[in-house]
Amino acid sequence: MTELIQKKMNDSAAARWTALVLIALTMFFAYMFVDLMSPIQALIEKERGWTPDIFGTYGASEFILNIWGFLIIAGLILDKMGVRFTGMLSASLMLIGGVIKLIGISDWFQTTAMAEWLNSWWVSMPASAKMACFGFMIFGCGCEMAGTTVSKAIAKWFKGKEMALAMGLEMALARVGVFAIFSISPYIAEKMGTVVAPLAFCTLLLLIGLMTFGVFCVMDKKFDKQLGAAASDGEPEEEFKFSDLKYILTSQAFWIVALLCVLYYSAIFPFQRFAANMLQCNLDGLTATQAADIFRWFPIGAAAITPLLGYYLDRKGKGATMLIGGALLLIICHLVFAFVLPETKSEPIAYATIVILGLSFALVPASLWPSVPKIVDEKILGSAYCLIFWIQNFGLSLTPLLIGSVLSSTNANNPAVIAAKAQNATLIPYDYTIPEIIFASFGVAALLIAIYLKVVDKKKGYGLERPNIKSEEAE
């Protein structure tokens, strides 16, 4: 009877996995919203006049406020106020940003006085893009804050248990969100005849995500009471002092992980913004829906493999080795997109490369995020995750700007592009060779950092190559 009373909520497999599902759904809907415009880039260019550099600016806007310090504040809020307060705040920000973006893209907004005023300055960017960027900035603050909150929540509920598997499953569900939106967004836009329809649909999903996190908060509050934490969200879940942040800033391993993160993800998420259009341009005759149908297998491949890798990491380890393998596959895939696909115009090669890229995207995140609790104390884990995300956001913000600018400048004298624009064609056939070489270069740098991290881990003994579950527990 005493053992039953002392049993905590996370000792129940049903309770901890239910908690995971609730918070993972919030991120599932968030990831759908992030990429809903990616498979309809050509359509938004035709309907609202978004050229590649404008689309790149839009993609970068998600991270602008984060790199100007919001994520640092978010980390402090998370460690001081806890996962419940921070999670509800982040989900609310995502919804607010989604509504603003929906207003900006909507047909009726284009004829309003505010749209006329927005069009009166920075005339190279239409009012729809300016409003969309503003909303995406607000959404981005909430989304990145939610990502760190979910990571800390999983570390809390799965401490000493299947942490890598849980993080892998959460990431897998998020990847399914990308798969879903690459399938749904062009279909809805085509059936409804407007880019507004998929945006309205995904904004509604953000509201549902806010509700699911609210249910998780009820469970987490009960769990905190069992842990002896304060019942009020206004008090810290653990004893936290600002002076503890020095342990993050002086950690060599932390900075290596952060640098690896920004390099790797700069070749993934910005690429997703342009991937469907790249496939349309390299595979003649594809519609936006057909290109999205090919690329959607990238996140679904990652979703299928990530939980298995998490399971393996929990029991066998080899996290640093997986990082090296993932970076190597990333380089190969972008070089194929740069040189092989434009020459062969082969759909089977496109499918195969997308699947391999998905394997890379499974290897790196599945091993990267469970590694952070091994090098950072739990009470400052939220700040550590947010600092990594903050550094990552510099790459995620600047890379779309770079790719959009390079894509426009390298195609300025492209005869096919000039002719298509003159004919007001639905698809502008851009040459993506240089942008893909840039993505591959990020992969090379990430590979070198991953190799160095393995060397440092061997010397310092952080345990990145060791399993998360002790052998006797794994049995």
C-alpha positions as CSV (number, residue, x, y, z in Angstrom):
1,M,0.0,0.0,0.0
2,T,2.9,2.4,0.8
3,E,4.5,1.7,-2.6
4,L,1.2,2.5,-4.3
5,I,0.9,5.8,-2.5
6,Q,4.5,6.7,-3.4
7,K,4.1,5.8,-7.0
8,K,4.3,8.9,-9.2
9,M,2.2,9.7,-12.2
10,N,5.1,9.2,-14.6
11,D,5.6,5.7,-13.2
12,S,2.4,4.9,-15.0
13,A,3.1,4.1,-18.7
14,A,-0.5,5.2,-19.6
15,A,-0.1,8.5,-17.8
16,R,3.2,9.6,-19.2
17,W,2.4,8.5,-22.8
18,T,-0.9,10.3,-22.6
19,A,0.9,13.4,-21.5
20,L,3.2,13.0,-24.5
21,V,0.3,12.7,-26.9
22,L,-1.3,15.9,-25.6
23,I,1.8,18.0,-26.0
24,A,2.9,16.3,-29.3
25,L,-0.5,17.3,-30.8
26,T,0.3,20.9,-30.1
27,M,3.5,20.6,-32.0
28,F,1.9,18.6,-34.8
29,F,-0.5,21.4,-35.6
30,A,2.3,24.0,-35.2
31,Y,4.5,22.2,-37.8
32,M,1.5,22.0,-40.2
33,F,1.2,25.8,-39.9
34,V,4.9,26.4,-40.4
35,D,5.0,24.8,-43.9
36,L,1.5,25.4,-45.2
37,M,2.8,27.9,-47.7
38,S,5.8,25.9,-48.9
39,P,4.0,23.6,-51.4
40,I,2.0,26.5,-52.9
41,Q,4.9,28.9,-53.5
42,A,4.2,29.1,-57.2
43,L,0.5,29.9,-56.5
44,I,1.2,32.6,-53.9
45,E,3.6,34.2,-56.5
46,K,0.8,34.2,-59.0
47,E,-2.0,35.4,-56.7
48,R,-0.2,37.8,-54.5
49,G,3.0,38.6,-56.4
50,W,5.5,37.0,-54.0
51,T,8.8,36.7,-55.9
52,P,11.5,34.3,-54.5
53,D,13.2,37.1,-52.5
54,I,9.8,38.0,-51.0
55,F,9.1,34.4,-50.2
56,G,12.5,34.1,-48.6
57,T,11.9,37.2,-46.5
58,Y,8.6,35.7,-45.4
59,G,10.4,32.4,-44.4
60,A,12.9,34.4,-42.4
61,S,10.3,36.4,-40.6
62,E,9.4,33.4,-38.4
63,F,12.7,33.8,-36.5
64,I,13.3,37.6,-36.5
65,L,12.0,38.4,-33.0
66,N,13.6,35.2,-31.7
67,I,17.1,36.2,-32.7
68,W,16.6,39.6,-31.2
69,G,16.4,38.1,-27.8
70,F,12.9,36.7,-27.4
71,L,14.1,33.1,-27.1
72,I,16.6,34.1,-24.3
73,I,13.6,35.6,-22.4
74,A,11.6,32.5,-23.2
75,G,14.2,30.2,-21.6
76,L,14.2,32.3,-18.5
77,I,10.4,32.2,-18.4
78,L,10.5,28.5,-18.8
79,D,12.9,27.8,-16.0
80,K,11.2,30.3,-13.7
81,M,7.6,29.8,-14.5
82,G,7.5,26.1,-15.5
83,V,6.2,24.2,-18.5
84,R,2.5,24.9,-17.9
85,F,2.6,28.7,-17.9
86,T,5.2,28.8,-20.8
87,G,3.3,26.2,-22.8
88,M,0.0,28.0,-22.7
89,L,1.7,31.3,-23.5
90,S,3.5,29.8,-26.5
91,A,0.3,28.2,-27.8
92,S,-1.5,31.5,-27.5
93,L,1.2,33.4,-29.4
94,M,1.0,30.8,-32.2
95,L,-2.7,31.3,-32.5
96,I,-2.5,35.1,-32.4
97,G,0.2,35.0,-35.1
98,G,-1.9,32.7,-37.2
99,V,-4.9,34.9,-37.1
100,I,-2.8,38.0,-38.2
101,K,-1.3,36.0,-41.0
102,L,-4.7,34.8,-42.1
103,I,-6.0,38.4,-42.2
104,G,-3.0,39.5,-44.3
105,I,-3.5,36.8,-46.9
106,S,-7.2,37.1,-47.1
107,D,-8.9,38.6,-50.2
108,W,-10.9,41.2,-48.4
109,F,-7.8,42.7,-46.7
110,Q,-6.2,43.6,-50.0
111,T,-8.7,46.4,-50.6
112,T,-8.7,47.9,-47.0
113,A,-7.2,51.2,-46.0
114,M,-4.5,49.4,-44.0
115,A,-3.4,47.4,-47.0
116,E,-3.2,50.7,-49.0
117,W,-1.1,52.2,-46.3
118,L,1.2,49.2,-46.1
119,N,1.6,49.3,-49.9
120,S,2.7,52.9,-49.7
121,W,6.1,52.1,-48.2
122,W,8.7,49.4,-49.0
123,V,6.9,49.1,-52.3
124,S,8.9,46.0,-53.4
125,M,6.9,43.9,-50.9
126,P,3.1,43.8,-51.1
127,A,0.8,44.4,-48.1
128,S,-0.2,40.7,-48.0
129,A,3.5,39.8,-47.5
130,K,4.1,42.4,-44.8
131,M,1.1,41.3,-42.7
132,A,2.0,37.7,-43.3
133,C,5.5,38.3,-42.1
134,F,4.3,40.2,-39.0
135,G,1.9,37.3,-38.1
136,F,4.6,34.8,-38.8
137,M,7.0,36.6,-36.4
138,I,4.4,36.4,-33.6
139,F,3.8,32.7,-34.5
140,G,7.5,32.0,-34.6
141,C,8.0,33.3,-31.0
142,G,5.3,30.9,-29.8
143,C,6.5,28.0,-31.9
144,E,10.1,28.1,-30.8
145,M,9.1,28.7,-27.2
146,A,6.7,25.7,-27.5
147,G,9.5,23.5,-28.9
148,T,11.8,24.1,-25.9
149,T,8.9,23.8,-23.5
150,V,7.9,20.4,-25.0
151,S,11.5,19.2,-24.8
152,K,11.7,20.1,-21.1
153,A,8.3,18.6,-20.4
154,I,9.4,15.3,-22.0
155,A,12.7,15.4,-20.0
156,K,10.6,15.9,-16.9
157,W,8.0,13.2,-17.5
158,F,10.4,10.6,-18.9
159,K,13.4,11.1,-16.6
160,G,15.1,7.8,-16.2
161,K,12.7,6.2,-18.6
162,E,12.3,6.1,-22.4
163,M,13.4,9.7,-22.9
164,A,14.9,9.3,-26.4
165,L,12.0,7.2,-27.6
166,A,9.5,9.8,-26.3
167,M,11.4,12.6,-27.9
168,G,11.7,10.6,-31.1
169,L,7.9,9.9,-31.1
170,E,7.2,13.6,-30.5
171,M,9.4,14.6,-33.4
172,A,7.9,11.9,-35.5
173,L,4.4,13.2,-35.0
174,A,5.7,16.7,-35.8
175,R,7.2,15.3,-39.0
176,V,3.8,13.7,-39.9
177,G,2.4,17.2,-39.6
178,V,4.8,18.3,-42.4
179,F,3.8,15.3,-44.4
180,A,0.1,16.1,-43.9
181,I,0.4,19.8,-44.9
182,F,2.4,19.0,-48.0
183,S,-0.5,16.6,-48.9
184,I,-3.4,18.9,-47.8
185,S,-2.3,22.4,-48.6
186,P,-2.0,22.2,-52.4
187,Y,-5.1,20.1,-52.5
188,I,-7.3,22.5,-50.5
189,A,-5.9,25.5,-52.4
190,E,-6.7,23.8,-55.7
191,K,-10.2,22.8,-54.7
192,M,-11.1,26.1,-53.1
193,G,-9.3,28.1,-55.7
194,T,-7.3,30.3,-53.3
195,V,-4.3,30.2,-51.0
196,V,-6.5,31.5,-48.1
197,A,-8.3,28.2,-47.6
198,P,-5.3,26.0,-46.3
199,L,-4.3,28.9,-44.1
200,A,-7.7,29.2,-42.5
201,F,-7.8,25.4,-41.9
202,C,-4.4,25.4,-40.2
203,T,-5.3,28.4,-38.0
204,L,-8.3,26.4,-36.7
205,L,-5.9,23.6,-35.8
206,L,-3.7,26.0,-33.8
207,L,-6.8,26.6,-31.6
208,I,-7.2,22.9,-31.1
209,G,-3.5,22.7,-30.2
210,L,-4.0,25.3,-27.5
211,M,-6.8,23.2,-26.0
212,T,-4.8,20.0,-26.0
213,F,-2.0,21.7,-24.1
214,G,-4.5,22.9,-21.6
215,V,-5.5,19.3,-20.9
216,F,-1.8,18.5,-20.4
217,C,-1.5,21.3,-17.9
218,V,-4.1,19.6,-15.7
219,M,-2.1,16.4,-15.6
220,D,1.2,18.3,-15.1
221,K,-0.2,20.2,-12.1
222,K,-1.1,16.9,-10.4
223,F,2.3,15.5,-11.2
224,D,4.0,18.6,-9.6
225,K,2.1,18.1,-6.4
226,Q,3.4,14.5,-6.3
227,L,7.0,15.9,-6.8
228,G,6.5,18.3,-3.9
229,A,6.6,21.3,-6.2
230,A,4.5,24.4,-5.8
231,A,0.9,24.1,-6.9
232,S,1.0,27.6,-8.4
233,D,2.4,28.1,-11.9
234,G,3.8,31.4,-10.8
235,E,6.5,29.7,-8.8
236,P,9.5,27.8,-10.2
237,E,9.3,24.0,-10.6
238,E,12.8,23.8,-9.4
239,E,15.2,26.1,-7.6
240,F,16.7,28.3,-10.3
241,K,19.3,31.1,-10.0
242,F,20.4,33.3,-12.9
243,S,24.0,32.6,-11.8
244,D,23.5,29.0,-12.9
245,L,23.5,30.1,-16.5
246,K,27.3,30.4,-16.4
247,Y,27.4,26.5,-16.4
248,I,25.8,26.7,-19.9
249,L,27.9,29.5,-21.3
250,T,31.2,27.9,-20.1
251,S,30.4,24.4,-21.4
252,Q,32.4,23.4,-24.5
253,A,30.1,20.6,-25.3
254,F,27.1,22.9,-25.2
255,W,28.6,25.3,-27.8
256,I,29.6,22.4,-30.1
257,V,26.0,21.0,-30.0
258,A,24.6,24.5,-30.6
259,L,26.9,25.1,-33.6
260,L,26.1,21.6,-35.0
261,C,22.4,22.4,-34.6
262,V,22.5,25.7,-36.5
263,L,24.5,24.3,-39.3
264,Y,22.4,21.2,-39.8
265,Y,19.0,22.8,-39.5
266,S,20.0,25.6,-41.8
267,A,20.1,23.0,-44.5
268,I,16.8,21.5,-43.6
269,F,14.0,23.9,-42.6
270,P,14.9,26.7,-45.1
271,F,15.2,24.0,-47.7
272,Q,11.6,22.9,-46.9
273,R,10.4,26.4,-47.9
274,F,11.8,26.0,-51.4
275,A,11.7,22.2,-51.9
276,A,8.4,21.8,-53.7
277,N,9.3,24.6,-56.1
278,M,12.7,23.1,-56.6
279,L,11.2,19.8,-57.7
280,Q,8.7,21.6,-60.0
281,C,11.6,23.4,-61.7
282,N,13.8,20.3,-62.0
283,L,11.1,17.8,-63.0
284,D,9.4,19.2,-66.0
285,G,5.6,19.4,-66.1
286,L,4.9,18.8,-62.4
287,T,2.0,20.7,-60.8
288,A,2.4,22.1,-57.2
289,T,0.3,19.2,-55.9
290,Q,2.5,16.6,-57.7
291,A,5.7,18.2,-56.4
292,A,4.3,18.3,-52.9
293,D,3.3,14.7,-53.2
294,I,7.0,13.8,-53.8
295,F,8.5,15.9,-51.1
296,R,6.0,14.9,-48.4
297,W,7.8,11.5,-48.2
298,F,10.8,13.4,-46.6
299,P,9.0,14.1,-43.3
300,I,7.1,10.8,-43.3
301,G,10.3,8.9,-43.8
302,A,11.9,10.7,-40.8
303,A,8.7,10.1,-38.8
304,A,8.9,6.4,-39.4
305,I,12.5,6.0,-38.4
306,T,13.0,8.5,-35.6
307,P,11.1,6.5,-32.9
308,L,13.2,3.4,-33.8
309,L,16.4,5.4,-33.4
310,G,15.1,6.8,-30.1
311,Y,14.5,3.2,-28.9
312,Y,18.0,2.2,-30.0
313,L,19.6,5.2,-28.3
314,D,17.8,4.5,-25.0
315,R,19.2,0.9,-25.0
316,K,22.4,1.0,-27.1
317,G,23.6,4.6,-27.4
318,K,25.8,5.7,-30.2
319,G,24.3,9.3,-30.3
320,A,27.5,11.0,-31.5
321,T,28.0,8.4,-34.3
322,M,24.4,9.0,-35.5
323,L,25.1,12.7,-35.8
324,I,28.0,12.0,-38.1
325,G,25.9,9.7,-40.3
326,G,23.1,12.2,-40.5
327,A,25.4,15.0,-41.6
328,L,27.0,12.8,-44.3
329,L,23.6,11.8,-45.8
330,L,22.6,15.5,-45.8
331,I,25.6,16.4,-48.0
332,I,24.9,13.6,-50.5
333,C,21.2,14.5,-50.9
334,H,21.8,18.2,-51.6
335,L,24.6,17.4,-54.1
336,V,22.1,15.1,-55.9
337,F,19.6,17.9,-56.0
338,A,22.2,20.3,-57.3
339,F,23.8,18.2,-60.1
340,V,22.0,14.9,-60.7
341,L,18.3,15.7,-60.7
342,P,18.5,18.7,-63.1
343,E,20.3,16.4,-65.6
344,T,18.3,13.2,-65.3
345,K,14.9,14.8,-64.4
346,S,14.2,11.4,-62.9
347,E,11.3,11.1,-60.5
348,P,12.6,7.8,-59.0
349,I,15.9,9.6,-58.2
350,A,13.9,12.4,-56.6
351,Y,11.9,10.0,-54.5
352,A,15.0,8.1,-53.4
353,T,16.9,11.2,-52.5
354,I,13.9,12.6,-50.5
355,V,13.7,9.3,-48.5
356,I,17.5,9.4,-47.8
357,L,17.2,13.0,-46.6
358,G,14.4,11.8,-44.3
359,L,16.8,9.2,-42.9
360,S,19.3,12.0,-42.2
361,F,16.6,14.1,-40.6
362,A,15.8,11.1,-38.3
363,L,19.4,10.5,-37.3
364,V,20.4,14.0,-36.2
365,P,17.3,15.2,-34.2
366,A,16.8,11.8,-32.6
367,S,20.3,11.9,-31.2
368,L,20.8,15.6,-30.8
369,W,18.0,16.6,-28.4
370,P,18.3,13.7,-25.9
371,S,22.0,14.6,-25.7
372,V,21.4,18.0,-24.1
373,P,20.2,16.7,-20.7
374,K,23.5,14.8,-20.5
375,I,25.6,18.0,-20.7
376,V,23.3,20.4,-18.9
377,D,21.8,20.3,-15.4
378,E,18.0,19.8,-15.3
379,K,17.2,23.1,-13.5
380,I,18.7,25.1,-16.3
381,L,17.6,22.7,-19.1
382,G,14.9,25.1,-20.4
383,S,17.5,27.9,-20.7
384,A,19.9,25.6,-22.5
385,Y,17.3,24.5,-25.0
386,C,16.2,28.0,-25.6
387,L,19.8,29.2,-26.1
388,I,20.3,26.5,-28.6
389,F,17.1,27.4,-30.4
390,W,18.2,31.1,-30.3
391,I,21.5,30.3,-32.0
392,Q,19.7,28.0,-34.4
393,N,17.2,30.8,-35.3
394,F,20.0,33.0,-36.6
395,G,20.6,30.4,-39.3
396,L,17.0,29.7,-39.9
397,S,16.3,33.4,-40.3
398,L,19.3,34.4,-42.5
399,T,19.3,31.3,-44.7
400,P,15.9,31.8,-46.4
401,L,17.0,35.4,-47.1
402,L,20.2,34.2,-48.6
403,I,18.6,31.5,-50.7
404,G,15.8,33.8,-51.9
405,S,18.3,36.5,-52.9
406,V,20.7,34.0,-54.5
407,L,17.8,32.4,-56.4
408,S,16.7,35.7,-57.8
409,S,20.1,37.0,-58.6
410,T,21.4,33.8,-60.3
411,N,18.3,33.6,-62.4
412,A,18.1,37.3,-63.4
413,N,19.5,36.6,-66.9
414,N,18.0,33.1,-67.2
415,P,16.2,33.1,-70.6
416,A,13.6,30.5,-69.5
417,V,12.8,32.6,-66.4
418,I,12.5,35.8,-68.4
419,A,10.2,34.2,-70.9
420,A,8.0,32.6,-68.3
421,K,7.6,35.9,-66.5
422,A,6.7,37.7,-69.7
423,Q,4.0,35.1,-70.4
424,N,2.7,35.3,-66.8
425,A,3.2,31.6,-66.5
426,T,2.0,29.7,-63.4
427,L,5.5,28.2,-62.9
428,I,8.7,30.2,-63.2
429,P,11.5,27.6,-64.0
430,Y,14.3,28.7,-61.6
431,D,17.7,27.1,-61.6
432,Y,18.4,25.8,-58.1
433,T,22.0,24.7,-58.5
434,I,23.7,27.4,-56.5
435,P,21.2,27.3,-53.6
436,E,21.6,23.5,-53.4
437,I,25.4,23.9,-53.2
438,I,25.0,26.3,-50.3
439,F,22.8,23.8,-48.5
440,A,25.5,21.1,-49.1
441,S,28.1,23.4,-47.7
442,F,26.2,23.7,-44.4
443,G,26.2,19.9,-44.3
444,V,30.0,19.7,-44.7
445,A,30.5,22.1,-41.8
446,A,28.0,20.1,-39.7
447,L,29.9,16.9,-40.5
448,L,33.2,18.4,-39.3
449,I,31.6,19.6,-36.0
450,A,29.9,16.2,-35.4
451,I,33.3,14.4,-35.8
452,Y,34.8,16.9,-33.3
453,L,31.9,16.4,-30.9
454,K,32.6,12.6,-30.8
455,V,36.2,13.3,-30.0
456,V,35.3,15.7,-27.2
457,D,32.8,13.2,-25.8
458,K,35.4,10.5,-25.7
459,K,37.8,12.7,-23.8
460,K,35.3,14.3,-21.4
461,G,33.0,11.3,-20.8
462,Y,29.6,13.1,-21.3
463,G,28.0,9.8,-22.3
464,L,26.7,10.7,-25.7
465,E,27.7,7.3,-27.0
466,R,26.2,5.5,-23.9
467,P,22.5,4.4,-23.7
468,N,20.0,6.5,-21.8
469,I,18.6,3.5,-19.9
470,K,20.9,1.5,-17.7
471,S,21.4,-2.1,-18.7
472,E,19.4,-3.5,-15.8
473,E,16.5,-1.2,-16.6
474,A,16.6,-2.0,-20.3
475,E,16.3,-5.7,-19.5
